[in-house]
Amino acid sequence: MQESSRTRTAGRAAMRDLFEQVRQRYFRLPPAVRRVLFVVVLVAALGVTAALGGRLDTTFVLTVIVLCFVALTLHFPRAAATSLVIAGWLALHPAFTVIFPLPSMTPTLLALLTVPVVAAAHLIRWVTPWVSALLALVAAGALAAALSFIPGTLAVWVAYGAAAAVLGYRYLLARKARSEMSAEEQVRVRAREGRPEPQSDKQPALPQISVEEALAELDSMIGLAPVKEQVRSIAASIEASRLRAEAGYTAGRPTRHFVFLGPPGTGKTSVARTLAKIFYAFGLLETPYVVEGQRADLVGEFLGATAIKTNELVDKALGGVLFIDEAYGLVNSGDGQPDRFGAEAVQTLLKRAEDDRDRLIIILAGYEQEMTSFLSSNPGLASRFATRVRFPTYSADELAEITALLQRRRGDAMGPEAKVKLLARFEDVHRRELVDELGNARFARSLVEAAAQARDVRVVGAGGTPTTEDLVTTTTADVTKAFDELTARFRGYVATPTLEEALADLDRMAGLAPVKRQVHAIAAQLQVARMRQERGLPTPAQTRHFVFVGPPGTGKTTVARVVGRVFAALGLLARPDVVEAHRADLVGQHLGATAIKTNELVDRALGGVLFIDEAYSLVNPGYSGGDAFGAEAVQTLLKRAEDDRDRLVIVLAGYQREMDAFLATNPGLASRFSQRVTFPSYSPAELSEIAVLLAEEAGDRFDDDALNDLDEVFAWVCDERLIDGLGNGRFARSLFERAAMRRDVRLAALASTGESTSSAELTTITSDDVRTAVDELSGR
């Protein structure tokens, strides 16, 4: 029996909803169309009656009555139901005439009873008026019939009294029902009492959205597989709670507030709109709309104003979803002082999140790392915003699909070659982990617009009359131009060299034969490891961190750049950049500051190479009691070297003896920096080659006598073992630059006397220039 009662209740609710939908559609029709529709029904009824040989006058009257009742029902449903009660009561008049024969006035007085009863029933809100009228009239009629044997009008007054008693009881029920209703339920009851009013411009009509439509909108989004799965589970949980409630079981309150974590451009705002529609379709929200806000929308200019501003924003979002992007901006501790304004906004937001949890959903969004710190800043945040939805970075294929979708919406198209080129570019930025920095889908939108602009410039500049295809098709050149313009502003985005180009740069360097062999071997090892990984074969861990040992000026920094280019070419680094550092860049002025400073340096180098020259200076044995600051830097560096080994290459460089002592101070250094590259001192011939290469790069040349002088100078400093102290390649550079300056001084003096100089003289360094440079560098 209990299950049957629930079934009947659910059936009545479904019929009521269906009736309201019919009413809404009816009143969307223009009045003229409604009148024409009634006339068509009347004519059709008369036509059918004539065809069947029936009475047209009777059909006309009955059809008009039915149509009037239908119109009354659509305009005033409860008044129509009451009219049926009145009709039934008046239909009992002949029976009352038999019970109370003439000349008694009782039948007439009982018929007139409908007027006060119906009027009173419709004045009693919050309970169904036609039910009140029916109960009052039934009680009055039953008592009047029971007292028909008493002469006079006593039966009439008893009937009137009974009707009044029933109406009084219904009034008490109405007051109780109203006290148990929420404000929005009262509004819905009032709305059902009469014709649905057209919405004003300030309050547009709410759309009809089903759960299936909202989920279909979610499924139509590109990518976001884990997000879709989590939102579907939320919808399933809401539906299960609803079914448990209908079955008479206790149902928990559905999740109301969320945290969206992820990089920009990954659809957090779009998913928030879909989530609003899902909760609206389930009847858990009054509107399917999203109000977006940021710190500036919540924080005021003085204490007290923030609470007012935050409450106003929440009031604006009541009934829907409040989406706060970059929510961690509410707690701004950048100046080292507590953010009282942001804290006031957070406290106000937390209070409203709890007080209005049945009328509001709040979504806090932002980067995962920053949001985690923000949520941990206040225990109330973590407890009230416990549901976290993580948004992944878009893949290269998904970005290409988003680009194609945006182009179709614009009415544009892309040639096959341009699609291949674009996918290759997306794969490149994804491999280099720049997708989040570029903005994911926002970058795709900007790219579509920039490519269209490049196409328009190209088509207009070509002259003539372009074809329709020319006006809508973006080519490879358009895509390349747009891509280059958009990525030019981002740090470190340069064309990634191929492995062959990177190794060719190494081979062009003078000398360093053992270094070149070792770097070639490292590149081959990395290349084979990648091939094995692509084929699913076991791949041993590859060395990612190096120790470069050797005297100064032997090309350690230059080779570090080559190593960065090799790793980037093989897809093992996001970019080929090298960040150079010394002890001062890692060590702070007090304990604790060193770890922060070291981590900031590593963060800056992520995706590339961190080159630390004279790394042994991190451990200074001259301090009594040990170098606590340097030890802290080393420990922090070791941790990051392991944690970020897939995103970073660290090169420690310095003299061989000092580096050996440094690596022996900590077992972790020797184990994590096991790949050693030894740089030899340059030979005289290699130093001469370096000087010649530097001259060629500057557009200069040494004459034969100058070359002989170079050989003699470099041979002498090497024989005397002075080259390491002079800086090897740096000495060759200094000698060239000083010789070029002496030439310029010499030619300028000739020009002041009026003598002309040839182009050959302007670019040639002579023996005198070299000898003068040597004398100046030696201090003579």
C-alpha positions in Angstrom: 0.0 0.0 0.0 2.8 2.4 0.8 4.5 1.8 -2.5 1.1 2.4 -4.3 0.7 5.7 -2.5 4.1 6.8 -3.5 3.4 5.8 -7.1 0.1 7.9 -7.1 2.0 10.9 -5.7 4.7 10.7 -8.3 2.0 10.3 -11.0 0.1 13.4 -9.8 3.4 15.4 -9.8 4.1 14.2 -13.4 0.6 15.2 -14.5 0.9 18.6 -12.9 4.2 19.2 -14.6 2.8 18.2 -17.9 -0.2 20.5 -17.5 2.1 23.4 -16.6 4.2 22.8 -19.8 0.9 22.8 -21.9 -0.1 26.2 -20.3 3.4 27.7 -20.9 3.2 26.7 -24.6 -0.4 28.0 -24.9 0.5 31.4 -23.6 3.5 31.6 -25.9 0.9 31.7 -28.8 -0.3 35.2 -29.9 -3.9 36.0 -28.8 -5.1 36.0 -32.4 -3.7 32.5 -33.0 -5.5 31.3 -29.9 -8.8 32.7 -31.1 -8.4 31.2 -34.6 -7.6 27.8 -32.9 -10.9 27.9 -31.0 -12.8 28.8 -34.1 -11.2 25.9 -36.0 -12.2 23.5 -33.2 -15.8 24.8 -33.2 -16.1 24.6 -37.0 -14.6 21.1 -36.9 -17.2 19.9 -34.3 -20.1 21.3 -36.3 -18.7 19.6 -39.4 -18.5 16.2 -37.8 -22.0 16.7 -36.3 -23.4 17.6 -39.8 -21.7 14.6 -41.3 -23.2 12.3 -38.7 -26.7 13.9 -39.0 -26.7 15.3 -35.4 -28.3 18.5 -34.1 -26.1 21.5 -34.9 -27.6 23.8 -32.3 -26.9 21.4 -29.5 -23.4 20.7 -30.7 -22.8 24.5 -31.0 -23.8 25.1 -27.4 -21.9 22.2 -25.9 -18.7 23.0 -27.9 -18.8 26.6 -26.8 -19.3 25.5 -23.2 -16.3 23.1 -23.5 -14.1 25.7 -25.2 -15.0 28.3 -22.5 -14.1 25.8 -19.8 -10.8 24.9 -21.5 -9.9 28.7 -21.7 -10.9 29.1 -18.1 -8.8 26.1 -17.1 -5.7 27.4 -19.0 -6.1 30.9 -17.6 -7.2 30.0 -14.0 -6.8 26.3 -13.3 -8.1 26.4 -9.8 -11.1 28.6 -10.8 -12.0 26.0 -13.4 -11.8 23.2 -10.9 -14.0 25.3 -8.6 -16.6 25.8 -11.4 -16.9 22.0 -11.6 -17.7 21.9 -7.9 -20.3 24.6 -8.4 -21.9 22.8 -11.3 -22.1 19.6 -9.3 -23.6 21.4 -6.3 -26.2 23.1 -8.5 -27.0 19.7 -10.1 -28.2 18.6 -6.6 -30.9 21.3 -6.6 -33.7 18.9 -7.9 -32.8 16.5 -5.1 -33.1 19.2 -2.5 -36.5 20.2 -3.9 -37.7 16.6 -3.3 -36.3 16.6 0.2 -37.6 20.1 1.1 -40.9 20.5 -0.9 -42.3 23.8 -1.8 -43.1 26.4 -0.5 -39.9 25.8 1.5 -37.0 28.3 0.7 -34.4 25.7 1.8 -33.4 24.5 -1.7 -32.8 28.1 -2.9 -30.9 29.0 0.2 -28.7 25.9 -0.2 -28.0 26.9 -3.8 -27.0 30.4 -2.8 -24.6 28.9 -0.3 -22.1 28.4 -3.1 -21.4 32.2 -3.4 -19.9 32.7 0.1 -18.3 29.3 0.2 -16.5 29.7 -3.1 -15.4 33.3 -2.3 -14.0 32.3 1.1 -12.3 29.2 -0.4 -10.4 31.4 -2.9 -9.4 33.9 -0.2 -7.7 31.1 1.8 -4.3 30.7 0.1 -1.7 27.9 0.5 -4.4 25.2 0.3 -6.3 24.1 -2.8 -9.5 26.3 -3.1 -11.6 23.8 -5.0 -11.0 21.2 -2.3 -12.0 23.7 0.4 -15.2 24.5 -1.5 -16.0 20.8 -2.1 -15.5 19.8 1.5 -17.6 22.8 2.8 -20.5 22.1 0.4 -20.5 18.3 1.1 -20.6 18.9 4.8 -23.4 21.4 4.5 -25.5 19.2 2.1 -25.1 16.1 4.3 -26.2 17.9 7.5 -29.1 19.6 5.7 -30.4 16.3 4.3 -30.0 14.7 7.7 -32.1 17.5 9.4 -34.8 17.6 6.7 -37.4 16.3 9.1 -37.2 19.4 11.2 -39.6 22.1 10.1 -38.5 25.7 9.4 -35.0 26.9 8.4 -33.0 25.2 11.1 -31.5 22.8 8.6 -30.3 25.7 6.5 -28.5 27.5 9.4 -26.9 24.2 10.5 -25.7 23.7 6.9 -24.3 27.2 6.7 -22.6 26.7 10.1 -21.0 23.4 8.9 -19.6 25.1 5.8 -18.2 27.8 8.0 -16.6 25.3 10.3 -15.0 23.4 7.4 -13.6 26.7 5.9 -12.2 27.6 9.3 -10.4 24.3 9.6 -9.0 24.8 6.0 -7.8 28.2 7.1 -5.9 26.7 10.0 -4.4 24.1 7.6 -3.3 26.9 5.3 -1.5 28.8 8.0 0.4 25.7 9.0 1.3 24.9 5.4 2.6 28.4 4.8 4.8 28.3 7.9 6.4 25.1 6.6 7.1 26.5 3.1 10.3 28.2 2.1 10.1 31.5 0.3 10.7 30.0 -3.2 8.0 27.4 -2.6 5.5 30.2 -1.7 6.4 31.9 -5.0 5.8 28.7 -6.9 2.4 28.2 -5.2 1.4 31.8 -6.1 2.5 31.2 -9.7 0.3 28.1 -10.0 -2.8 30.0 -8.7 -3.3 31.9 -12.0 -2.2 32.5 -15.5 1.7 32.5 -15.9 2.7 36.1 -16.3 5.1 37.1 -19.1 8.6 37.7 -17.9 10.0 41.2 -18.0 13.2 42.2 -19.8 15.0 42.3 -16.5 13.9 38.8 -15.6 14.0 36.7 -18.8 12.0 33.5 -18.9 14.0 30.6 -17.5 14.8 27.9 -20.2 13.5 24.4 -20.1 16.6 22.2 -19.6 16.7 18.5 -18.9 19.5 16.6 -17.2 20.1 14.7 -20.4 20.5 18.0 -22.4 23.0 19.3 -19.8 25.1 16.1 -19.9 25.0 16.1 -23.7 26.4 19.6 -23.7 29.2 18.4 -21.4 29.9 15.4 -23.7 30.2 17.7 -26.8 33.2 19.5 -25.2 36.5 18.4 -26.6 38.8 16.4 -24.3 38.4 16.7 -20.5 37.7 13.0 -20.1 38.4 12.9 -16.3 36.3 16.0 -15.8 33.4 14.6 -17.7 33.6 11.4 -15.7 33.6 13.3 -12.4 30.7 15.5 -13.4 28.7 12.5 -14.5 29.3 10.9 -11.1 28.0 14.0 -9.4 24.8 13.9 -11.5 24.4 10.2 -10.8 24.8 10.9 -7.1 22.1 13.6 -7.2 19.7 11.3 -9.1 20.3 8.5 -6.5 19.6 10.9 -3.7 16.3 11.9 -5.4 15.2 8.3 -5.8 16.0 7.5 -2.2 14.0 10.4 -1.0 11.0 9.4 -3.2 11.3 5.9 -1.8 11.0 7.3 1.7 14.6 6.8 2.7 16.9 9.5 4.2 18.9 11.2 1.5 22.1 13.1 2.0 22.5 16.6 0.8 24.2 16.8 -2.6 27.6 18.5 -2.9 27.1 22.2 -3.3 30.6 23.8 -3.5 33.5 22.9 -5.7 37.2 23.7 -6.5 38.2 23.6 -10.1 42.0 23.0 -10.5 43.9 23.4 -13.7 45.8 25.7 -16.0 44.0 28.5 -17.9 42.0 27.8 -21.1 41.0 24.3 -20.1 37.2 24.9 -20.0 36.7 25.6 -16.3 34.1 28.3 -16.9 32.3 26.2 -19.6 32.1 23.3 -17.2 30.8 25.6 -14.5 27.9 26.6 -16.8 27.1 23.0 -17.5 27.2 22.1 -13.8 24.7 25.0 -13.2 22.4 23.6 -15.8 22.6 20.1 -14.2 21.7 21.3 -10.8 18.9 23.5 -12.3 17.5 20.5 -14.2 17.4 18.5 -11.0 15.5 21.4 -9.3 18.3 22.1 -6.9 18.9 25.6 -8.3 16.4 28.3 -9.3 18.3 29.4 -12.4 20.9 27.9 -14.7 23.1 31.0 -14.7 26.7 31.6 -13.6 27.9 34.9 -12.1 31.7 35.3 -12.6 33.9 37.2 -10.1 37.5 37.9 -9.2 39.3 39.6 -6.3 38.3 43.0 -7.5 34.7 42.1 -7.4 34.8 41.0 -3.7 37.5 43.2 -2.0 36.7 46.8 -1.1 39.0 49.7 -0.6 38.6 49.8 3.2 37.7 47.3 6.0 33.9 46.9 6.2 33.5 47.7 2.5 34.8 44.2 1.6 31.9 42.4 3.4 29.4 44.7 1.7 30.9 44.1 -1.7 31.2 40.3 -1.2 27.6 40.1 0.0 26.3 42.1 -3.0 28.1 39.7 -5.4 26.7 36.6 -3.6 23.2 38.2 -3.6 23.5 38.7 -7.4 24.4 35.0 -7.8 21.7 33.6 -5.5 19.7 30.9 -7.1 22.6 30.0 -9.4 26.4 29.5 -9.5 29.1 31.9 -8.3 32.3 31.3 -10.2 35.5 32.9 -8.7 38.5 32.6 -10.9 42.0 32.8 -9.5 40.5 32.6 -6.1 43.9 32.4 -4.5 44.2 36.1 -5.3 41.9 36.7 -2.3 44.8 36.0 0.0 47.6 38.3 -1.1 50.7 37.9 1.1 53.2 39.2 -1.4 54.4 42.0 0.8 54.9 39.8 3.8 51.9 41.4 5.7 48.6 39.7 6.3 45.9 40.6 3.8 43.1 41.8 6.0 40.9 42.8 3.1 41.2 39.4 1.5 40.7 37.6 4.8 37.5 39.6 5.3 36.3 38.5 1.8 37.1 34.9 2.6 35.2 35.0 5.9 32.2 36.6 4.4 32.2 34.1 1.5 32.5 31.2 3.9 29.5 32.4 6.0 27.3 32.8 2.9 28.5 29.5 1.5 27.0 27.9 4.6 23.9 30.1 5.1 22.8 29.9 1.5 24.0 26.4 0.7 20.5 25.5 -0.5 20.2 28.4 -2.9 23.8 28.8 -4.2 26.8 26.9 -5.6 30.2 28.5 -5.3 33.1 27.3 -7.5 36.7 28.4 -6.7 39.0 28.0 -9.6 42.7 28.5 -10.3 46.1 26.8 -10.7 46.5 23.6 -8.6 49.6 24.6 -6.6 48.3 28.1 -5.7 44.8 26.8 -4.9 46.2 24.1 -2.6 48.1 26.8 -0.6 45.0 29.0 -0.6 42.7 26.3 0.7 45.2 25.4 3.4 45.2 29.0 4.6 41.8 28.6 6.2 40.3 25.4 7.7 36.8 26.5 6.7 37.8 26.6 3.0 39.1 23.0 3.0 35.9 21.7 4.7 33.3 23.6 2.7 35.1 23.2 -0.6 36.0 19.5 -0.4 35.1 18.4 -3.9 38.0 19.1 -6.3 37.8 18.7 -10.1 41.1 18.6 -11.9 41.3 19.9 -15.5 44.1 18.4 -17.6 46.2 20.2 -20.2 44.9 19.7 -23.8 46.8 17.4 -26.0 48.1 18.4 -29.4 45.3 16.5 -31.1 42.7 18.1 -28.9 44.1 21.6 -29.6 44.0 20.8 -33.4 40.3 19.7 -32.9 39.5 22.8 -31.0 41.1 24.9 -33.7 39.0 23.2 -36.4 35.8 23.7 -34.4 36.5 27.4 -34.0 37.2 27.8 -37.7 34.0 26.1 -38.6 32.1 28.5 -36.3 33.7 31.4 -38.2 33.0 29.8 -41.5 36.7 29.4 -42.3 38.6 26.4 -43.6 42.2 25.2 -43.5 44.1 23.5 -46.2 45.4 19.9 -45.7 49.1 21.0 -45.6 48.3 23.7 -43.1 46.6 21.2 -40.9 49.6 19.0 -40.8 51.9 21.9 -40.1 49.6 23.2 -37.3 49.5 19.7 -35.7 53.3 19.6 -35.8 53.5 23.0 -34.1 51.0 21.9 -31.4 53.0 18.7 -30.8 56.2 20.9 -30.5 54.7 23.2 -27.8 53.1 20.2 -26.0 56.5 18.4 -25.9 58.2 21.5 -24.6 55.5 21.9 -21.9 54.5 25.3 -23.1 50.7 24.6 -23.6 49.7 25.9 -20.2 51.9 29.0 -20.6 50.3 29.7 -24.0 46.8 29.3 -22.6 45.5 26.0 -24.0 42.1 26.6 -25.8 42.6 30.4 -25.5 45.8 30.1 -27.5 43.8 28.1 -30.1 41.2 30.9 -30.3 43.9 33.5 -30.7 45.6 31.4 -33.3 42.4 31.1 -35.4 41.9 34.9 -35.3 45.5 35.7 -36.1 45.6 33.2 -39.0 42.4 34.7 -40.4 43.9 38.2 -40.1 47.1 37.0 -41.9 45.0 35.5 -44.6 43.0 38.7 -45.1 46.2 40.7 -45.4 47.6 38.3 -47.9 44.4 38.1 -50.0 43.9 41.9 -50.1 47.6 42.5 -50.8 47.6 40.2 -53.8 45.2 42.5 -55.7 42.6 41.4 -58.2 39.3 39.8 -57.3 39.7 36.9 -54.8 37.6 33.8 -55.1 35.2 32.7 -52.3 37.7 29.9 -51.5 40.5 32.5 -51.1 38.5 34.5 -48.7 37.8 31.6 -46.2 40.9 29.3 -46.6 44.0 29.8 -44.3 47.2 28.4 -45.8 50.4 27.1 -44.2 52.0 30.5 -44.5 49.1 32.1 -42.6 49.3 29.6 -39.8 53.1 29.9 -39.6 52.9 33.7 -39.4 50.2 33.6 -36.8 52.0 31.0 -34.7 55.3 32.9 -34.8 53.6 36.2 -33.8 51.8 34.6 -30.8 54.7 32.7 -29.5 57.3 35.5 -29.9 56.3 37.1 -26.6 56.9 33.9 -24.5 60.2 33.4 -22.8 62.4 30.7 -24.4 60.2 30.0 -27.3 62.6 29.6 -30.2 62.8 27.1 -33.0 64.0 23.8 -31.5 67.1 22.6 -33.4 67.4 19.1 -34.8 69.9 16.7 -33.3 72.1 17.0 -36.4 72.1 20.8 -36.1 73.0 20.7 -32.4 75.9 18.3 -32.9 77.1 20.2 -35.9 77.4 23.3 -33.7 79.5 21.2 -31.4 81.7 19.9 -34.2 82.4 23.5 -35.4 84.0 24.4 -32.1 87.8 24.4 -32.1 89.5 21.6 -30.3 87.8 19.7 -27.5 88.1 16.4 -29.3 87.5 14.2 -26.2 84.6 16.4 -25.2 83.0 16.1 -28.6 83.4 12.3 -28.6 81.7 12.1 -25.2 78.8 14.4 -26.1 78.3 12.4 -29.3 78.2 9.2 -27.2 75.7 10.8 -24.8 73.5 11.9 -27.7 73.6 8.4 -29.2 72.7 6.8 -25.9 69.7 9.2 -25.4 68.5 8.6 -29.0 68.6 4.8 -28.6 66.8 5.1 -25.3 64.0 7.0 -26.9 63.7 4.5 -29.7 63.5 1.7 -27.2 60.8 3.5 -25.3 58.8 4.2 -28.4 58.8 0.5 -29.1 57.8 -0.5 -25.6 61.2 -2.1 -24.8 62.8 -1.8 -21.3 64.6 1.5 -21.0 67.2 2.1 -18.3 67.2 5.5 -16.6 69.3 8.0 -18.5 71.8 10.4 -16.9 70.3 13.9 -16.7 72.9 15.8 -14.7 76.6 16.4 -15.4 79.9 17.5 -14.0 82.0 19.6 -16.3 85.6 19.8 -15.0 88.5 21.8 -16.5 90.3 25.1 -16.5 88.5 28.3 -17.4 87.9 29.3 -20.9 87.7 25.8 -22.3 84.1 26.0 -23.6 82.2 24.5 -20.7 79.3 27.0 -20.9 79.1 26.7 -24.7 79.0 22.9 -24.5 76.3 23.1 -21.8 74.2 25.0 -24.4 74.9 22.3 -26.9 73.8 19.7 -24.4 70.6 21.7 -23.9 70.0 21.7 -27.6 70.6 17.9 -27.8 68.1 17.2 -25.0 65.5 19.6 -26.6 66.0 18.0 -30.0 65.3 14.6 -28.6 62.2 15.9 -26.7 63.8 15.4 -23.3 63.6 19.1 -22.5 60.9 21.7 -23.2 63.4 24.3 -24.4 67.2 24.5 -25.1 67.7 27.5 -22.7 70.6 27.6 -20.3 70.3 29.5 -17.0 73.8 30.4 -15.6 74.3 30.8 -11.8 77.0 31.2 -9.1 76.9 30.8 -5.3 75.3 34.2 -4.9 72.3 33.2 -7.0 71.6 30.2 -4.6 72.6 31.3 -1.1 70.5 33.6 0.9 71.4 35.9 3.8 69.9 33.8 6.5 68.8 30.2 7.0 65.6 29.4 5.3 66.1 32.1 2.7 68.6 29.9 0.9 66.1 27.2 0.2 63.7 29.8 -1.2 66.3 31.4 -3.4 67.6 28.0 -4.7 64.0 26.8 -5.5 63.3 30.1 -7.3 66.4 29.6 -9.5 65.5 26.0 -10.3 61.9 27.0 -11.1 63.3 29.6 -13.6 65.5 26.9 -15.2 62.8 24.3 -15.4 62.4 22.9 -18.9 66.0 23.7 -19.8 69.6 23.6 -18.4 70.8 25.0 -15.1 74.6 25.7 -15.3 76.3 26.4 -12.0 79.8 27.6 -12.5 82.4 27.2 -9.7 79.9 24.9 -8.0 82.5 24.0 -5.3 82.0 27.5 -3.8 78.7 26.2 -2.4 80.6 24.5 0.3 83.1 26.9 1.8 85.5 25.1 4.2 86.8 28.5 5.5 83.8 28.9 7.8 84.3 27.6 11.4 81.6 25.2 12.2 80.8 24.5 8.6 79.0 26.4 5.8 75.3 26.0 6.9 74.1 28.2 4.1 75.9 26.4 1.4 74.9 23.0 2.8 71.2 24.1 2.7 71.7 25.1 -1.0 73.2 21.8 -1.8 70.4 19.8 -0.1 67.8 21.8 -1.9 69.5 21.4 -5.2 69.8 17.6 -4.7 66.1 17.3 -3.9 65.1 19.3 -7.0 67.6 17.3 -9.1 65.7 14.2 -8.2 62.1 15.5 -8.1 62.4 17.4 -11.5 64.8 15.0 -13.2 62.4 14.7 -16.2 62.2 18.5 -16.6 65.7 19.7 -15.9 69.4 19.2 -16.7 71.8 20.5 -14.1 75.5 21.0 -14.9 78.0 21.6 -12.2 81.3 23.1 -13.5 84.7 24.1 -12.1 88.3 23.1 -11.7 88.9 19.4 -11.5 90.7 19.3 -8.1 88.1 21.6 -6.4 85.2 19.7 -8.0 86.5 16.4 -6.7 86.7 17.8 -3.2 83.2 19.3 -3.5 81.6 16.0 -4.8 83.2 14.1 -1.9 81.4 16.3 0.7 78.0 14.8 0.1 77.2 11.2 -1.1 74.2 12.4 -3.0 76.3 14.7 -5.2 78.4 11.8 -6.4 75.5 9.6 -7.1 73.3 12.1 -8.9 76.1 13.8 -10.8 77.9 10.6 -12.0 78.4 11.7 -15.7 81.7 13.6 -15.8 83.0 15.5 -18.9 86.6 16.6 -18.7 87.7 19.7 -20.7 91.4 19.8 -21.7 93.4 23.0 -22.0 93.6 24.3 -25.6 96.8 23.6 -27.7 98.5 26.5 -29.5 97.0 25.4 -32.9 93.5 25.3 -31.3 94.0 28.8 -29.8 95.0 30.1 -33.2 92.0 28.4 -34.8 89.7 30.1 -32.2 91.2 33.5 -32.9 90.7 33.0 -36.7 87.1 31.9 -36.1 86.4 34.9 -34.0 87.8 37.2 -36.7 85.7 35.5 -39.4 82.5 35.9 -37.3 83.4 39.7 -37.0 84.1 40.0 -40.7 87.9 40.4 -40.1 91.0 38.5 -41.1 94.6 38.1 -39.9 97.4 38.6 -42.5 100.1 35.9 -42.8 102.6 37.7 -40.6 99.9 38.2 -38.0 99.0 34.5 -38.1 102.7 33.7 -37.5 102.7 36.0 -34.5 99.6 34.3 -33.1 101.2 30.9 -33.4 104.3 32.2 -31.6 102.4 33.8 -28.8 100.1 30.8 -28.2 103.1 28.4 -28.3 105.0 30.4 -25.8 102.1 30.7 -23.2 101.4 27.0 -23.6 105.0 26.0 -23.2 105.2 28.2 -20.1 102.0 26.6 -18.8 100.4 30.1 -18.5 97.3 29.4 -20.7 95.1 28.1 -17.9 95.7 31.2 -15.8 95.1 33.4 -18.9 91.8 31.7 -19.5 92.4 29.5 -22.6 89.8 30.6 -25.2 89.1 33.8 -23.3 92.8 34.8 -23.8 92.4 34.1 -27.6 89.2 36.3 -27.6 90.9 39.1 -25.7 93.9 39.0 -28.0 91.7 39.3 -31.1 89.6 42.1 -29.7 92.6 44.0 -28.5 94.4 43.6 -31.9 91.2 44.7 -33.7 91.1 47.8 -31.5 94.7 48.6 -32.3 94.0 48.3 -36.0 91.1 50.7 -35.6 93.2 53.2 -33.8 95.9 53.0 -36.4 93.4 53.5 -39.3 91.7 56.3 -37.5 95.0 58.1 -37.2 95.6 57.7 -40.9 92.2 59.0 -41.8 92.8 62.2 -39.7 95.8 63.0 -41.9 93.6 62.8 -45.0 94.8 59.4 -46.2 92.2 57.0 -47.6 91.8 53.4 -46.6 90.7 50.4 -48.7 88.1 47.8 -47.7 90.9 45.3 -47.2 92.7 47.5 -44.8 89.5 48.1 -42.8 89.1 44.3 -42.2 92.7 43.1 -41.9 94.7 42.7 -38.7 98.4 43.1 -39.2 101.5 41.8 -37.3 102.0 45.2 -35.7 98.4 45.1 -34.4 99.0 41.7 -32.8 102.3 42.6 -31.3 100.9 45.9 -29.8 98.0 43.9 -28.4 100.3 41.4 -26.8 102.3 44.2 -25.2 99.2 45.8 -23.8 97.8 42.5 -22.4 101.2 41.7 -20.8 101.3 45.1 -19.2 104.4 46.3 -21.1 
